């Protein structure tokens, strides 16, 4: 049963008709006291769709109070807020207070039903077990990631937006692909977009497309990324790099699920699942007013955080074995493994470049020291690691901090490539945006 709470009779009747046509049982409440009574007396209520204002006041205080009361009596019941576009700040306050989601009036019936279905599915889905070594397709490796795999199995079949966080090189793109493969959109496209590489002036053209003649250099029509991802998943990487102006445009699309191609006044509807990723601290950026709080709540319905490799050293043996198998197959080599001594050595390295750096080291060791005996030893890895010190310095060699190691590694790499930051980022296994932040952090 869905409880609709709104002081406008026409809205209550409209929502009742829409929901009942789609198979939902509906209860109606005109004001907060009636809503609280229904919540307390009717256990069948599974979701609340509620307005934020019930009198002439427009500060949303009544709605926030009702939301808190619902969470006291029924903390398991998701609440979706209804508010005007101009009152999104009010919806954000509701999200802080525990609301599941928000929609703007006037609403789109398709968007509304999709949000309701997502809320009910996530509420009722039973956690399923995941393979201890990775997801069902085997593309993501790690004993320590069982909780993440379990979450993926629960949320992948829904359309819930997902935010994947973690340092560069931790495998955020692989996780996004795993979600896509286990979703109902698996047969649709998986479109990857690096937002750090798109300037504000080109954002609309890249994301939504343009018509010939829409601007000076528009010599032909261009299909935008959202159109390319139709029926599938769009993966927005490095979303923390997006300018405030572009954030507003993205929020509008995610909120209304509509957009316009540059040079065309026809409004188009999106049909994509959105997965975002970042190595930045978005909560801190919200506090610094460099990232919109309303956008943060819109993309962060489900958060998957990937720990750095130094915090999941127990996964290194599995990862090394996986990378060696892939590299041997790609290069037509017989099966080669790493010795226990080599694994012990690799588990002492800091790997500031995380899994990406480990993969690079394993592949180079294989190609440069491919053994006839079928096994790589400690020396095969140590030779390469020491050659590029301090990028891969043993934590047992000295009490030097990881920050110092990282600073020295970046400084040495910048000097090696004569200041060519593209080559520096490529060698370190991080994005240019991440490199810029680290340069600023270490005052290089």
C-alpha positions, 0 to 999 in steps of 0.5 A: 500500500502507498500512502499519499499525503497532500492538502490538494484534493486534485493532486490526491485524486490524480495520484490515486488514479495513476497508482491504482491503474498500475496495480498499487493499493492507495491510502489518502491523507489530507494533513500530517495528523491523519497521515501519522494515524494511518502509519501507526494503524495500518501496517500494510503501508510500504511507501509514503508519497508526501508533500512538504507544505500543508498550510500557507507557509512554504518553509516545509517545516510541517513536511519535515516534522511529518517525515521525522514522525514517520521515521520514528514509527516506521523507519523501514518505510521509504518516503518520497517527497514532492516539491516544486523545482524552485524548492529543491533546497527544501527537498535536500533538507528532507533527504538529510532527514532521511527521505528516500528520494524526491520528485518535482511538481508537476511530475512525469508519470513515468518518472514517478512510477520508476522512483516508486518501483525502485524504492519498493524493490530496494526495500523488499529485496533480500540480500543474496550471497556473492562469490567470495572471489568476485561478482558472478562474471568474475571480472572483479576480484577480491575476498574483501569485497564481499559486502560490495558484491552483495550490494550489487546483487541487490541494487543492479536489477533496479534503476537506482542511481549509484555513486562509486567512490575510491582512489584512482586505480581501485577498479571503479569502472569494473564495478560499474560494468558489473552492475550493468551486466547484472541489470535488466539493461544488460543487453543495452549499451554501456557508455563511458564518459570521462567528465574530467575531459569535457570542458564546460563549453562543450558539455551540452554538445557532448552529453545531449548532442547538437544539430548542424549549424547550432553553433559556429563549428557544428558542421554536422549533426552529433548524437549525444552520450545520453542518446547513445546510452538509450536503453542501457547504462551511462557511466559518468566518471570523475563527476567531481571534475564537473563545473557548477554550470554543468552540474545544473544542466546534469541535475535537470536531466537526472531530475526530469529525465528529459533534455534538448539537443542543441539547435533543436527545441524538441524535448527528448526523454532519457531512458538510461541508468546512471552510474557515477564515479569519483576519487574526490570527497564530494561531501567535502566539496558540498561543504566548500560549495564546489559541488551542488548538494542537490546533485549529490543527493540525486546521484548518491542514492546507493554508494559503493566505496572501494578501499585502496589496495593497501587496505585489502592486501589479502586480495593481492594473491588473487589479483596477481594470479588473475593478471598473470592468467590474462597476460599469459593468454594475451601474449600466447605464453604458457601458464606462469604463476608467482612464488609465495616469496614474490607474493609476500614481497608484493604485499609489502608495497604501498601501491599508490596507483592501486590495482592499476599499478599492480597490474602494470607491475605484474605484466612488466615482470612477466614480459621482462622475466618470463621464466622457463620454470613457470614461476616468477620470483621475488627478485623479478618484481623487486628489480622493477619496483626498485628501478622506479623507486620511490613509486614502489617502496617497501613499507618495511624499508623505512618509516617514510609516510605514504604522503612523502612516498607519493610526493617523491614519486610524482616529483620524480615522474614529472622530472623524468618526463620534463613536465609533460603531465599527460605522460606523468599521469599515464605512467602513474596510472591516474587521471590528469584531474587526479594528478592536478589535485595531487600536485596542488596537494603536495605543492609541487 
